[in-house]
């Protein structure tokens, strides 16, 4: 599966952005999908993940209540709606895919995802 992330940009603190990740090659209903981010000088970290097989969505504590994961299997696209953004949310955001065969905790680790989009930069100014 090939993934294409988009929607990043520059936004003021308190603002919102919506990221998209469009897939091609395979139906996203076959995959669990994750969003990760990497700030300069930091490791890639988990943001959110959704397993189509279970329907469950997990969020990092740092984004819970502010970010919302959604997917549209008909459009083969997943989304990350980001509200109440802070400068600490500044990072390159990546979408990733892995087959639906594992537990929810498996999807929290970036090293478990074999398929990645190219990343989209989100910059939040104070």
PAVEX-880239 format. One record per residue (C-alpha): x, y, z; residue in three letters. Coordinates in steps of 0.02 Angstrom, whole numbers, padded with zeros to 5 digits, always signed. Example, Ala and Ser with C-alpha at 12.3 -4.5 7.8 and 13.67 -1.06 7.14 Angstrom:
% PAVEX-880239
+00615-00225+00390ALA +00684-00053+00357SER 
% end
This chain:
% PAVEX-880239
+00000+00000+00000UNK +00062+00176-00041UNK +00019+00320+00075UNK +00014+00506+00038UNK -00005+00627+00184UNK -00060+00807+00161UNK -00138+00952+00252UNK +00006+01019+00354UNK +00044+01203+00367UNK +00072+01350+00480UNK -00060+01390+00610UNK -00069+01498+00765UNK -00083+01423+00937UNK -00262+01379+00974UNK -00300+01347+00791UNK -00346+01190+00697UNK -00283+01086+00553UNK -00346+00930+00468UNK -00222+00806+00399UNK -00266+00678+00266UNK -00182+00517+00218UNK -00236+00443+00053UNK -00195+00263+00013UNK -00174+00175-00152UNK -00138-00002-00200UNK -00242-00088-00067UNK -00401-00055+00027UNK -00373+00028+00196UNK -00501-00090+00272UNK -00361-00218+00273UNK -00253-00110+00385UNK -00235-00031+00552UNK -00185+00150+00526UNK -00078+00258+00635UNK -00025+00439+00646UNK +00147+00479+00716UNK +00247+00638+00730UNK +00428+00686+00744UNK +00487+00853+00809UNK +00664+00915+00771UNK +00791+00821+00874UNK +00663+00702+00946UNK +00610+00524+00915UNK +00457+00483+00814UNK +00310+00469+00933UNK +00138+00393+00929UNK -00010+00510+00904UNK -00161+00402+00862UNK -00204+00234+00789UNK -00359+00144+00731UNK -00384-00038+00694UNK -00523-00067+00569UNK -00548-00245+00632UNK -00588-00191+00810UNK -00651-00015+00776UNK -00550+00049+00922UNK -00448+00209+00916UNK -00305+00248+01033UNK -00231+00419+01067UNK -00074+00482+01150UNK -00112+00568+01314UNK -00038+00729+01246UNK -00171+00742+01109UNK -00321+00658+01191UNK -00472+00771+01183UNK -00393+00883+01051UNK -00358+00767+00905UNK -00482+00653+00819UNK -00442+00508+00704UNK -00565+00460+00570UNK -00565+00352+00416UNK -00666+00343+00257UNK -00639+00173+00181UNK -00742+00221+00028UNK -00615+00358-00009UNK -00471+00251+00054UNK -00419+00396+00163UNK -00389+00426+00347UNK -00391+00594+00434UNK -00323+00676+00588UNK -00422+00827+00647UNK -00313+00931+00761UNK -00390+01064+00870UNK -00323+01179+01006UNK -00149+01165+00935UNK +00000+01219+01037UNK +00182+01251+00988UNK +00223+01081+01064UNK +00123+01002+00923UNK +00248+01067+00795UNK +00320+00917+00703UNK +00320+00819+00543UNK +00166+00709+00546UNK +00168+00538+00466UNK +00032+00413+00428UNK +00072+00229+00430UNK -00012+00064+00397UNK +00003-00113+00461UNK -00110-00263+00440UNK -00255-00285+00561UNK -00187-00440+00644UNK -00124-00374+00811UNK -00176-00306+00979UNK -00211-00122+01006UNK -00046-00098+01099UNK +00049-00163+00949UNK -00009-00013+00850UNK +00071+00112+00969UNK +00249+00074+00914UNK +00312+00153+00752UNK +00434+00010+00722UNK +00285-00107+00696UNK +00225-00015+00542UNK +00298-00068+00375UNK +00210+00062+00268UNK +00236+00249+00286UNK +00182+00408+00202UNK +00308+00545+00165UNK +00259+00660+00309UNK +00179+00831+00315UNK +00247+00975+00418UNK +00139+01057+00550UNK +00204+01218+00625UNK +00112+01300+00768UNK +00165+01477+00810UNK +00144+01553+00982UNK 
% end
